Amino acid sequence: MAPPASGFRTFTVLWCGQFVSLTGSALSGFALGVYVYQMTGSATTLGFIYALSSLPFVLASPFTGSFADRFGARRALLVANIGSLLVMLVLTAVLSADATAVWPVCLVVAALSVLAALQVPAFEASVPLLVPKRHIGRANGMRLIALASSQVLAPAAGGFLLLAIGIDGIILMDCVSFGAAILTLLYVRIPMARQAAEATRAGMATLLRDFSVAWRYVAVRRGLLALLAFIAALEFCAGFVDVLIAPLVLAFASSGALGTVLTIGGIGMVAASLAMTAWGGPRRRVRGILGCSLVLAVAIIAGSLRPSVALIAVAAFVFFADLAIVIGSNQSLWQSKVEPHLLGRVIALRNMIASVPRLLAFALAGLAADHVFLPLVGRDQVRSPLLAAVIGDGPGRGFALLMMVMGLLLALCVVVAYLYPRLRHLEDELPDVTPEDVTSEGGTDPVETTEPGSSAGVEAVGKGP
């Protein structure tokens, strides 16, 4: 059977395979976290596993983004999915030989993190190559549906499947999901930008140097640079929320209540993703990003006001729904403003810079809560009547105060970002990529040395700064 022609139909086939793969990975990730905690009883070990899921992603991004650009999104996705399949098969064999081993999980999580650093920019780079510009927002909405649905399904089904088929069975399910993704990749064809196809002949030796191309490309476009800085600040604040939401709820409610809160938040993300798919996202994407980020800040603050499961659940729904719109709009903006032959590198740069503040937030959130905010507020009850009027009374309200501080910090970042004209007018000052940009001749990547639209000269990226 002949592969489908490039277009939205091809993207839909590709999306189906990635949806299955994401769901399998979310299930195995949930199961491996439970497995490690059951084997060790150590939250520190579990935290180390979480760090391993992010740190290799950051370190590998300078190479993987360039690989995706040079060798094409389809090849990069095939390498990522085949590699992930082999890694999970090895884990299955090792756990079958020693069911109590934890060290293989550490190695597997690190390897999967590296492969994810290749998969993410490759998948994002494939969108503008397959989908007409007017449908990019819808395509990103579909991607968010896959992500959000997998995050909802994993905790809902993971516990039942662990009891029914065990950790080995879940890992085998993940292997099957990678197999499905590989089959769709063998079926579809993803075009390459002409400059990317020509650059393939340069080989692997220039992968790291290519990453500096992405930085110089972004650095001279002040609006994109400001957007990158804002997303990094958002990731830092959201990282605190990721860490603090569980202890905030568990301080006064059960683990079942926490599961309810997280499920409602996931439903909010799915609902917003469905809306993005039908709607395409805000027409003015920068304003959509900043406006929804302000709503995120309000949701964080509202969820910190009182120890109420209902209040936190509503805040979680709003938070994750608006987060989906921010993510989708941000992706669409980069895909429409960055030339396809550079997109893998630029997306990898964006992801790496966004991951660093998130890792920093993971490291600081627990320390700040345990050593500053809980002693300041009181562990079992709020000592200050003034603070009690603001964040409510009861155990663990130091977590609430810290979350409120992060919500206020995010709101301040939104105001500062909006006041910067290069970001506010980004969509007007930086034109969208045109089909001519995709197939332009030449073997170098031109980067403007001043703001786009100025009359200054141009230098080749391959040269020094």
Secondary structure, DSSP 8 states (H G I E B T S, - for coil): -----TTHHHHHHHHHHHHHHHHHHHHHHHHHHHHHHHHH--HHHHHHHHHHTTHHHHHHHHHHHHHHHHH-HHHHHHHHHHHHHHHHHHHHHHHHH-TT--HHHHHHHHHHHHHHHHHHHHHHHHHHHHS-GGGHHHHHHHHHHHHHHHHHHHHHHHHHHHHHHHHHHHHHHHHHHHHHHHHHHHH------HHHHHHGGG-GGGHHHHHHHHHHHHHT-HHHHHHHHHHHHHHHHHHHHHHHHHHHHHTTS-HHHHHHHHHHHHHHHHHHHHHHHHH-S-SSHHHHHHHHHHHHHHHHHHHTSSS-HHHHHHHHHHHHHHHHHHHHHHHHHHHHHS-HHHHHHHHHHHHHHHHHHHHHHHHHHHHHIIIIIHHHH-SSS---HHHHHHH-SSTTHHHHHHHHHHHHHHHHHHHHHHH-HHHHTHHHHS----HHHHT---SS-EEESSSTTSS--EEETTS--
